[in-house]
Amino acid sequence: MNAPRPFSQGLLAWYDAHARPLPWRVPPAGIRAGERPDPYRVWLSEIMLQQTTVAAVKSYFERFVNRWPRVEDLAGAPVEAVMGEWAGLGYYARARNLHACAKAVTERHGGRFPRTAEALRALPGIGEYTSAAIASIAFGEAAAVVDGNVERVVTRRFAIETPVLKARPLIRAQVAALTPADRPGDFAQGMMDLGATICTPRSPACILCPVREGCAAGAAGTAERYPVKAPKAAKPARRGAAFVAVRPADGAVWLARRPDEGMLGGMCGPPTSAWSARADGATDAAAAPFPAAWRPAGSVAHGFTHFDLTLKVWRADLDETPPGEGWWSSPNAITQEALPTLMRKAIATGLGTGAAPSAPRGRRRGP
């Protein structure tokens, strides 16, 4: 289990020369000059990067730190503003936990993040990976940082045949053995960069790998076999309906805020029915939250992590304000609303425009 010393040395030498320039990262030269990573920026980037690519996160990160440069600023922001800035980035529970965590750091810790992985795990939305990443990168704790890129590097190096979900304790133990006491943050980021740029899922550039010596899969020419994945179960399908009410006088759309708990919690959109695995009326106009002359406008499909959803879209033109909580959002204002991608697609279908209301400039439109 003990790793040969040259692995960390070889990786760090490569990282010193090839570290990706990222807006939340202090480069190796900066670390050597005494610059320390900002725990707030490390934490923010790690939360954003969960289930999301670096390319997608960059513009969101810049918007957040420009608007809320300190954790205290984020803690003091209305949660609706945070959700609005997050719109389009997906996995919206992250945004709710982000705000809750900022408040906890501010109120419990005086605006200072705890310095150990164990203490960090007590904060909302921070699990084993994120706590290790923050502790390692921001505070120099030799914690085992394991994301998808690191899993790929390690399963290939040791030719781990166990499916990756079951192999995670072994992978973590291997990473812990590889992690040096000196420069653990740079080592963790070097492992991530190696997986992202050299040890890629397909067509890995093994000939360029700085730590290819001792890699079992590389030597056998079987790198693309790893990590081994268990057969995927088919995702269940759910159905529902979205109800796009339009005010003819100005083209405003009726929006409602979704409950904090559940899918897309805290975001807004046109009212919807419940999402059901059965087509037992969930897609009918009768499921609308208020009576109107609803007419079918089409349907939209969206894939979530654990199920696929199809919404039948209904449209009605209303001169009066419907009952219940909600608000009219004008064509100019709607681009600033905290609308997840699914709801933007539903509105576009209801309006018959063929294009969803775009997020504010600088945001990525996507799941």
N, C-alpha and C positions, 0 to 999 in steps of 0.2 A: 504493500500500500504506500510506503514511503516513496516520494518522488525523487528522481535524480536532481541534484542541484542545478545542472545546466539548463533545465527546462525554464525556470523562472528567469534566469539570466538571459537566455536566448530570447524569451518573449519580451522582456523589458527593453533589451537593446533594440529589438524591432519596433516596439511601441515608441521609443524615444525618437525614432526616425520617421515613423509612419502614422502617428496618432491622428485620427480624424479631427479636424477643427470643428468643434460643436459649440453653440452659444452658451451652454451651461458648463462647459469643461474648462479647467485650468490645464494648459498643455504642460508636458514634462519640463520644458525650459522654465515655465513660470513656477512650477513646484520647486525646481532647483534654486530659483532666485528667491525663494521664501514666500511666494504667494500661496495662500490657502484657499481651497474651494469654499464657496459660500454654501452652508448646509441648506439654506432656503432654496437656492437654485438647484442643488443636487436633488433635494426632495421633490420639488415641483417637476423637474424633468423625469424623474423615475416614475412618478405617478402617471404622467402623460404618456410615457413610453410603454406602459402595460398594454399589451395587445395591439400596439400601434407602432408604425414605422417611424424611424428618425426623420425621414423626409416630410412626413405628415405633421410631426410635432413641432418642427422648428418655428413656423410662423405663429402657432398658438403660444409657444413658450415666450417668444418676443412680445406678443401682445400682453400676456399676463404680467411679465416683469416690468413692462413699460407702464402699465396701469396700476399695478400693485407691487412696487419694488421691494417691499419688506413683508415678512409674514404677518406683522401687525396690521399692515394695510389690507392684506387679503382677509384677515379675520374680521376687520371692521366693515367689509363690503357687504351689501345685501346679497343673500344667497341667490336671488333672481339675477343679479348682475353677473355673478360667477357662472351660473348655468347658461346665461346668454353668451358669454365669451367662449364657453365650452362647446356650444352648439355646432354639430357637424363632426366632432371628434369621436363620438360614440362612447359606449360603455359608461352611461351617465351616472351610475352609482359612484364612479371615481370622483366626479365633480362635487357631489354632495359630501363625500368623505373628505375631499380636499378642503372644503370650507370648514367642516367640523374639526379637522386636524389643525388647521391654522388657528382656530379659536382655542383649541386645547393647548397648543404650544404657547399662545399668548397669555392665556388665563392661568394655566398651571405652572408654566416654566418661564414666565417673564419674557417671552419672545425668543428663548434660546432652545434649540433642539437638544434633546438628550444625546449623550455622546456614545452610548453603547447600543448594540443591536438589540439586546434584551430590553432595555428601557424604551427604545423606539417602538418596539412591538406593542406597547401599551397604548399607543396613539391610534385614533381612528384611521382606518384605511391602510395601515402599514403592516404588512405581513412579513414572512420570513425572508423573501428575496429583497424587498424594498428596505427593510431594516438593515440587512447585511450590506447593501449597496451604499446606503447613507453613512453607516458607521465606518465602512472601509474607505470610501472616497473622501468624505468630509473630515473624518476624525482619526484615520489611520489604524483602525482596529483590523486585525488579521481575520476578518470574517469570511466565510465561504460564500461568494456571490455566484449564484447559478441562475442564469436566464436561458432562453432557448438557444442562443449562440453558444454559450458555455456548455450546455448539454451536448450539443453536436460535437464540439471539439473533444470533450472527454470521452463520449461513447466511441468515437473513432479511435482515439489514442489507445484505449484499453479494449477495443473490440467487444463492447458490452452487448451481449445477445439478448438480455432481458428487455422486454418492451419498456419504453422510456418511463411510462407512468409508474411502473413497479420498481424501476431501477433508480429512482430519484434519491433514496437514502444512500445507495452506493455511489452515485455520481457526486453527491454532496461530500461524502467522505473523501473521495478522490480529489475534489477541488480543495478541501481543507488541507490535505497533505501537500498539494502543489503550491498553495498560497504562502509567499514568504512573509516573514515578520517585518521586513524592510520594504517600503513602498507597496503595501497591499492594495491601496486604491488604484495606483497605476497598473498593477498586475490585473486587477479586476477589469479595468477598462481596456487593457491590452487583450485580455481573453475575449471580451465582447467584440472588439475591433477585428480580431483574428477570425472569429466566426462570421462576422458580417462581410469581410472583404476577401479572405483567403479560403477559409474552411466553410465555404458556402454550401447550401443544401444540394445544389446541382453543379456539376462540373467544378469541383473544388480545385484550386490551383496548388496542388500538393508540392509541385516542384519549387514553388516560391515560399513554402511554409518555413518560418524560422525555427520551428521546433519539430520538423518532420522526423528527425532521428528518434527512434523509439516509438513511433506511431504504428500500432499494429495494423490498423485498417489501411493506412497509407502504404505500408510495405506490401500488403497483400493485394493492393489494387481494388479494395472493396469499400472505399470511403463512402460512396453514395448509399450503401446499405444501411448506414447508421445515421441517426438513432433508429433503432427498431421500433416500429409502432404497431400496436394491437389493431386488428381490423376495426374500422369505423362502423359504428351502428348507424343505420339510416336515421336522419333527423325527422322528428315528427312534424306534421303540418298543422298549422292553426289557421282559422279564418275569422274574419270580423268585418266590420263596416266602418267607414269614416263619413262624416256628415259635414259637407262644406256649405255653409250658409253665407250668401253674398248679399250685400246691401247695394241695390242697383244704383242708388243716387251717386255713390262715390267709389264703388268697387271694393269696399272694405269687407274683410272676411271675419266671421265670428270665431274667436279663439277661446279656449278654456285651458286652465292649468291642470296638468295631470297630478294625481296623488303622489306624495313624496315616496311612498312605498310602491314597489312593482316596477315593471319595465318602463323605461323612459320617465322615471319618477322625477317630479319637479319641473319637467319640461312643459312646453305648451303645444297646442295644435288644435285642429278641428275636433269636436267631440267624436268619440268612437264608441262602438259597442264593446262588450267583452270579447276577448279573443278565445275561441273555442276550438277544440279538436274535432267537434262535430258541426255540421252545417244545419243546426236545428233552429234557424231563425236569427242567428247572430249576424247574418249578412243582409237581412231584410230591412226595408225602410221602417218597419214597425219597431225596430230596435233603436230608432232615433230618440234623442233625449227630449225633444219637443216636436209637436206636430207642425208640419209644413208640406208644401207641394213638392216632395222629394222626387227627383228623377235620376235614373242611373247615369253616371258619367264615365264609368270605366272601372279599372281595378289597378292596384299596385302590389308588387311583391317585394319582400324584404327578408333577408336572412339574418337571424340572430344566432348567437353561439349555440343554443340548444334547440332551436326550432326554426322552421321557415313559416313566414306569415304572408297571407294574401288578404288584402283589404278591398272589399267592394266599395267604391266611392259613389256617394249620392250628393246631389247638389239641389239647393233650393234658393230662390231669390226672396229676400225678406225686407220689407220696409220698416218693420217694427223691431225692437230689441227683444230677443227671445228670453224666456224665463231661465232662471238659474244663474250661477256665477260665470262670468266671462266678460269679454270686451270685444268691441269692433276694432280691427287693425287695418288701417288704410294701406293702399299699395306702397306708399313710401315707408310707413312705419313697419310693415311686416318683414322687411329685410333685416330689421334689428331685433326681431323677436327670438326667443330661445327655442327655435324650432329644430328638432332633430331631422335628419335626412328623410326618414319615413314620412313625417308630417309635411315636409316641403313637397315631396312627391305626390302626396294625397291632395294637397291644395292645387298643385299644378294640374293634376288630372281633373279635379273639380272645376277649375277655371277654364280648362281646355286650352291652356297655353302651350303645353308640351315641354315647358321648362319650369323647374321649381324656383320659387323666390330665392334669390341668391343670398348667401350669408354675407355679412359685412366684409369689405375688402380686406384681403390678407388671410381669410379663412379658407381652409380646404373643404370642398364639398365632397363628402364621401361618407361611408358607414362609420 
